[in-house]
Amino acid sequence: MASASRSTVVCLGESLFDLIADQTGLAREEVKSWTPFAGGAPCNVATALGKLGTDVILVTALGDDKAGAELMGIIEGAGVQTHAVQQRREPTRDVYVTRSNDGDREFAGFGQKADTYCDCFIDAAALPLDDIKSAGLLVTGTLGLAYPACRAAMKAAVAAAKEGGCKVLVDVNWRPVFWEDHAAAKKEITEFLQDADLLKISDSDLEWLLGMDLSIALINPCAVREPFKGATGLLVTAGEEGSAYCFGAGSDTLSGFVPVFKVDAVDTTGSGDCFTAGFIYKMLAAGGPAALAGDSKALKEAVVFGAACGALTATRKGAIEGQPRLEETAELAATAKGWYNFW
């Protein structure tokens, strides 16, 4: 029996620990110490939504180990429903993350072989299909497509969402360390994106996936969406360069650019995921993707709220630990009302 409704979000994919370099501006082999922080893009989106007060279910796999138990506690503490979390004998993933002197991060590999972690084996047979069909939105990424079992689960979840009328948001994540065959990766990811109702893509993924320069994407985000005919909406995020959006179809298309909130960035890990969560929060409040596609003000407000959520996350270390609560996000978003010639 489904515990989800159209106001529920189901997030599907990896949960892990980011091992964040304590020293900045160094390569992995030069870093002297690391601090673990909970992460994984779908997990980040789920916990950020939970902190904003959204009804959210996480479908992931955790190892039967100390890291898995710690992650479960963090996820539950954020108010996320965990009845669909799968327990596995394989270890919970850890990812090394180096940081530049200005806070930007770079994925620097794993603690063991990439395809031996528990999130590679999310089981399609254990998916909460009734929840997915009944939910308002399914959120997933593209990293899990690198592994056959998880790929099958992701495709089964999308099929269930389509069957039940649940919208699908796919966040493109290109991380070469997850894939052995990069050409096969592009083909697999591109095909998967064709089933998305909403797409979110970052500046770092644009050139790899579409061969498109960021400056073009920010000026004309609808050009980014063009290859994905089934998508109602698209979000482009570019860190300190701002974000852009394209929603609707044909002559009814709404598009625009949102500048970044100026904050003192400490660690940008998970900022894009919190942007996604903030946008989703406002989108659901407005009535869903179709409602935003017909309301330019509500659409702009949703992107601004996402930008505020992402900016606040960057002011603290850790993708989940740094996530803001609703009041804090709303307060920063409200400052955009004073932006000159924006509204």
N, C-alpha and C positions, 0 to 999 in steps of 0.2 A: 504494500500500500504506500502510495506516495506521501511524503511529508512536505513536498514542495508545492508552491503556487506560482502564479505569474509574477509575483514580487520577489521570488527566490532566484538567486544566482547559483549555478553549479560550476565550480572551477575544477578542471581536470589536468593533471600533469605532475611534474616533479616537485618534491620537497627535499631540501638538502641543507647542509651547512656550508656557508661561504667562509673560508678561512682568509680573513682580511689582513693584509700586511700591516704591521704596526708602523713600519717605516715607509715613507713615501719616496717616489722617484727612483726606486731600485728594481732590478730584475728579480725573478723568483729566487734564483740561486744566491742572490746577495742579501735577501731579507733575513733578518736575525730572529724575528718572532712573529707569530700570527695570533689573531683573536677570532674564535669561531662565532659566527652570527647566523641565525636561521634564515633560510632563503629558498630560492626556486621560484620562477616567475608565477606559475599558477597559485602556489602557496602564498606568495606575496600579495597577489590580488585578493585572494580569499581573506587573509588576515586584515588587510586594509579595509575591505568592505565590512568585515565584522566590527572593526573599530568605529566605522562610520554609522553602524546600526543597521546594516542591511542583513536580511536573512540569507545566509550563504552556506552551501554544502561543499566540502572539499573531497574530491576523489583523487587519491594518491596512494603510494605504497611507502611504507616505513619498515625499516629493518627491525628484527628482534634483538636490538642492541641498545646501548646507553644513549646513543645519538637519536635513535628512533623514539625512545621514551621521552627524551628532552623536547624533541620536536612536537610530539603529541601534546605535551603540556603547554607549549607556546601557542599552538594552534587553538586548543580549547580555551586558553586564556584570552584569546582575541574574540571569542564569541562565535567561532565557526563550528558548524555541525560536523561531527567526525564519524558518523555511523557508516560512511562509505569508504573509510580509510582501510586499505588492505595491508595486513601484516605479512611480512616475508622473512625468509631465513637469510636472504642476501643482505649485505651491509647497507646502511644509509649512506647516500652519496655525500662526499666532501669535495669542494672546489676551491682551489687556490686563486685568490684575487689580489693582484698588485694594484697600487694606487699611484697616480701621478702627483706631482706637488700641488696641483690645483684641485685635487679630489676625484678626478676621473679614474675609472677603474678598468682593468684589463684582466680577462680570464686567463689564468696561467697554467691550467692543467688540473689533474686529479690526484688523489692519494693512491689510487690503484687503477687497474685497467678499466676503461670507460664503460664497457658493456657488462660489467659484473655487479653493478649496483642494483638495489631493489627496484628503483623506479623504471628500470628497463623492462620489468616484468608485470606491470599493471595488467590485470587479467580482465579481458572483455567479458568473461562469463560471470564476473562478480560485480559488474557495473550496476548502479541503482537506476535501471532504465525507466522505471515509473517516475522517479524524481526528475530525471532529465526531460522526459516528455512533458511533465507538468510545470517545469520551471519557466521563467521568463527569458532567461539567458544562460547559455553554456559558454564558458570562457576556457580556451585552451591555447597552447602555443604550438611550436614546431619542433622543439628539441626531441620530444618523445618519438617523433617519426623516424629517428635514427635506429630504433630498435624494433624488431618484428612484432613482438608481443604487445608492446605499448602502442605501436602503430595501429595494430588491429583494434585495440581498445578505443583509441581516439576516433577511428573511422566508425566504429560501432556506436559510439556516443553521439557523433554528428548525425548519423543516420536516425537514431532514436529521437534526437532533437527535431529534425526535419519532420519526422512522422507525427510528433506531438504538437508541432507549432511553436516550439521553443526557438528563439533566435540564437545564432552562433557568432561569437566574436573570436577571431583568431589573431593572436599577437605574434608577429613574425620575430623569431629569435634565431639569428644565424651565428652559431658558435662552431668554428671549424673543428675544435677538439672533440666534439661529439660525433663526428662523421669520419669514416675512412675514405669514402668515395664522394668527393665534392660535386662532381657532375650529377651523380645519382641523387644527391641531396637536393640540388636545385629543382630537378624534375619532380621529385616526391613532394617537396614543399609547394611548388607552383600548382600542382594538381590538387593538393589539399585545400589550398586557398580558394579554389573555385566554388567551394560549398559554403563559404563564409558570408554571413549577412553584413558583418562589420569587420573591418580590418584595421589593425594598428601596426605601424611600421616605424622604426627609428631611423635616424640619419645613417647609422652604421650599417644598416641592412639594405638601404636604398640602392646603392651602387652595385652591391653584389647581386641582388635579386633582379633589378630592372635596368641596371646600367645608367641610372639617372642621377644627375647632380642635385645636391641638396637645394641649391638656390632656385632651381626650376620647380622642385617639389613644394617649396614654401610659397612660391608665387602662384603656382598652378597645381594644387593638390589633386584636382580632378584628373590630371594626366597620370598620376600615380594609380588611381583607381581604374583607369581605362581597361587594363588587361583582365580585370575581375568583374565580369558583367553581372554577376549575381549579387554584388555587394551594394547594400543601401547606403552605407557610409564608410568613410575612411578617415583615420587620424594619422598624422605624421608628427613625430616628436623629435626634437633636435637639441635637447639640453638647453644651453644658454642662448642658442639661436632662436628659441621659441617653438611654436607648434602651429600646424595648419589642419584644416578639415575640409571635407567634401561630402555632402549628404544630398540625397534626392536623386532624381533622374531627369534626363532631357532638359527642357527649358525651365524646369522647377528646381534645378540644382542650386544648393546653397553652399558657398565656400568662403573661407576667410583665413586670417592669420591672427594668432594670439601671442603677444610677446611674453617673455619669461618674467617671473617675479624675481626681483633682485634680492638674493639672500647670501649669507656666508656659507658656501658649500664646504662640507667636511668629507662626505662620502656619498657619491651619486649612485651607489649600488641600490637597485630597487626603486629608484625615483620614477622610472618609466612605468613600472607596475603600479605604483601608487597613483600616478596620473590616470592610468586606465581605470582603477577603482573609483577615483573621484568622479571621472566622467560617467561611469556606469551609475553611480549613486544618483547623480542629477538626471541622467537619462531616464531611469526608472521613475523618478519623481515626476518627470514631465509626461510620462505615458508611454515610453519606449521609443525605439528608433524611428518609427513612422511619424510619431508626434514631433520629434526633433526635426525631421526632414521637412516639416511644414511650418516651422516656427523659428525664424532666424534668431530672435532674441534668446529663446530657451536654449537653442543649439550653442550660441556663443557663451551663454552662462555656464553650460555644462563643460565646455572646453576650458574656460577660465577656472572653474572649480577643480578640474583635473590638474591644471597647471599649478594651482595653489597647493594641492595635495602632494604633487611630485616635488615641488620646491621645498616644502617643509621637511620631507623625508631626507633631503640632501644635507640638511643642517645638523644631522646627528649620524653617528656610526650605526651601521646595520640596516639591512633592507626592511626587516620587520620591527626591530626595536625602535627605529627612527620614525615609524609611521605616526601621523597625527590623529587626534580625535576630531569629531565633527565640529565642535565649537572653534577650535583653533584653525581648522581649514576654512570655515565660513568667515572667520574674522579676516584672514588674509585675502580671501577671494573678494570680500567687500571693498577692499582698497582699490580694486580695479575700477570701481565706479567713477573714480576720479581721473582715469586715464584720458588724456586729451584726444579728442576726435576718434574715439574707439567705438562707442555705442551708437 
